[in-house]
């Protein structure tokens, strides 16, 4: 199938690369020329395990390419996936400007084409967006009759760090369709996937994505609130989580205590859903509480640091982990940002390390960084672990301690083994460790 993909962010690139792997002819469209040039060289503009390999393969086979000629890319394809960003406004509500611009571009392009064209929204959008925003704009700009347009909504369930795997072997596929054209197109695209598939209308598909992310975010905040209680009552939350996870109704996933969730999805989506509910005068107390707990967690890390070091002014603090999670270079809504800002405001000398996220983080806060762990910890009074990268879990603790000025480790992810840390001579503190 000839498919155009609008947007070369995480969703667009992974969608394009994996659909090309399935044998489709893909053109990834973006107005940012540098991204397209990089893509056409066989390089991924973002760090995502396995994505470089797929892009190189697709470019070499000739069924994957990038282009800044939006109109041509749409006209020469049969299907267009909308994979543009849906950021938050200041009040937390969804910003649909990129969606509207993409819809307008598709509509203008379709004026130059007679055949039926199918548009599939893959971006995360609030319910009714596909039917009440995307379709009307495309219809108006194209001048087409409704029967000449296929409209569908196919939400992505990609986890950064394992997005390629999630796309190639999904645990479920939601096929939102407003007509038989879109339904048949999506069934054809995913015919080789043997996972469960749900067919529904577009607004249901849109809401499934939001409800899924909101539930997982709520589970994280619930776990963190329980962990905070454990810290006071002398209980190890890791054991509590293990016991809870044995219940098949709960499962052990997303029960890790820590500094809270971040990234491009959970914070944005929970805020957008809460704002949409408020706009329609629907209560969303659980969503509000989820966000409140999440905002408070990084402050607990700061509190632990002050408890151990006293006055922070002039203290050298090494931050291990700048991305919101391991195996990505994404620093959006990273809990590290909140911690670093607070430390800097307190007068601490902060130095950071991350295997992939240094460049992106320095665009937000221009702190001192180093590419080597030994340099980061040299002369440090305290280490704060904020992202559970594998190399941090396998650190030679005794060697690091010899290079430090102090002996404090604050584990913002409850990722290290407390006994091993203490054996190495560290004063260890973590969320959810009684």
Steps between C-alpha positions, in 0.01 A plus 500: 500500500615854432495688830600853600580573864468859620746580779843354576493491877496177703163386372553601137846351464413173671175474302676568170795269565290206620245535220786498248634187671159342429552565127308824449633799304545778754575871472552687828401865473627791708567872455831472690756445226779383734287210623415392147862523383610288794227245429597473134860431604370196687536659842240542772450860620417359846646232724277195518640145523465315169373799303829579325516145369148510356555840339826390337327187370202693361718760328721227351196307370353818355159474667569766764588862439449845643372814332418862576262512202185438702254536214683265264546240770127494571389500136730210414375286790170325567503534879625776729579447867490816711777467759561862599541627855215594732671705774338656803390860529584692818171391659573134423246473218602348168647721228356383168684748277727234347200275440310784331800595287550139393130467414512819294807378312332168423185676382694732267696207357185299430375772266758362255389138529186318386536161668362414842750589770506367857615709795589328826563706813772340714578804713352497849193726486203557727172323413308635198809667346517266200131544416447863603835661417703293253220388266330841465829675422601241239154507342498878481855542368470216248148574379441126495181313566497285815497171304839585346672521838580220742541609863636295786675523837770247589661590835861406568604314814874549471731511800810708447798269530307206352291676234627295207421174677158633603419594140622174348336281765213696656296356784184642342388712206210744517335568166287811523307562180234741383433306178557170325788646298712570808398171660611296199825694464598448864405133491722456196794683659485287814391170345825324594476590869340227709443710812149592622335769285213725599282671241315810618413857404773769501398671826512169685847433358612846609370445851653154535843658464429766763332261740793256473765765569297659778456163673873421484590848624253460785650163590846663521375781723314251719818294537696812589247605761519154658881518485496834681304337783751213508783750543340626823383167638824304456380279214680415177254580223682267262374207709153653513498538122612140460214382715249718317628388162430137582131584470410433135250785513778749579822365335848623595530745211515874580533439874853642526546782750696805397510865406194477276414459134610723214545483124294605203183307586388451859524859633365652179218252455378508859498881493318507167236252614444689826473829310255351249288363784501837674400674177195275476428532875592137575668413829856361485615483863719193450684662208560815704635297793723300266665818377532647849681192633728497197601862552581439865733202449810690377470725807542191718835438331603857584383452858712186536804684365456786747450253784835341425707802397336781695563828317534432127677821407849428370452121507593305187218267400532247218179415316491160332230494234349794312243323280155413633575127465787279376555404135391836359641848446166661589514751787145633467333532842805331656479503879873579493419847369303582815772362729781685320315833503439471874863408569627792292261737679642374831851590384630149441760427234328249273668275244305253290555177308284299262587245229275665240322808635771758573457704182121520532509579872745788454243665274274522806756572774860573407669320788850358510511146361752228426498192282688294757376382839842541662511868409144561616550356846846648556484709817121461529334525839197304383374283213135514397378218275210625287489255206558127533739453208666156505848647538394669824367174639836337424724779638816412690380671817823466696699657217255789472506563873879539491457790256230675703529757773190371681324165530131573439288328235140604449321243286209673330392180327546235772718325243817415692555213744501663846724238656766528228493880518546494877776237475688740272494755782221727383229674696199386296153650483217408264130553447297214649783358710386511860 
